[in-house]
């Protein structure tokens, strides 16, 4: 019987230690985030689309969209030293889509002139830039981007020039 009670005590002690570690914050702080704002440029020219992503050491990530003026905001950047990536999607190969992005191509039909005959408003479409500023593919991977930033709690600025 005494062997069982020693085993039982060890089991409870191990469970208590594990719960202290998990609840006490010895692991990564998944709630610790910062807000990072900035502008992404290549040779002084603002990028017009894409994504900026912060990779924390514990595998936690945060990302934000690059606006047509080159600005971005990452509201959920992990606190601590982060590797940073920038990714820009290429233009579609479809010639009609390319022409429309440059202001040409077929025009969309006008809606009804009488507002009482109009359908309800649709959600706005994402803004599509007229020009995509290309960047080197190395910036899209954390191991090759060469970009890093230490994120702190609160709001901070990190301008990126590629």
Secondary structure, 3 states (H helix, E strand, C coil): CHHHHHHHHHHHHHHHHHHHHHHHCCCCCCCCEEEEEEEEEECCEECCCCEEEEEECCCCEEEEECCCCCEEEEEEEECEEEEEEEECCCCCCCHHHHHHHCCCCCCCCCCCCCHHHCCCCCCCCCCCCCCCCCCCHHHHCCCCCCEEEEECCEEEECCEEC
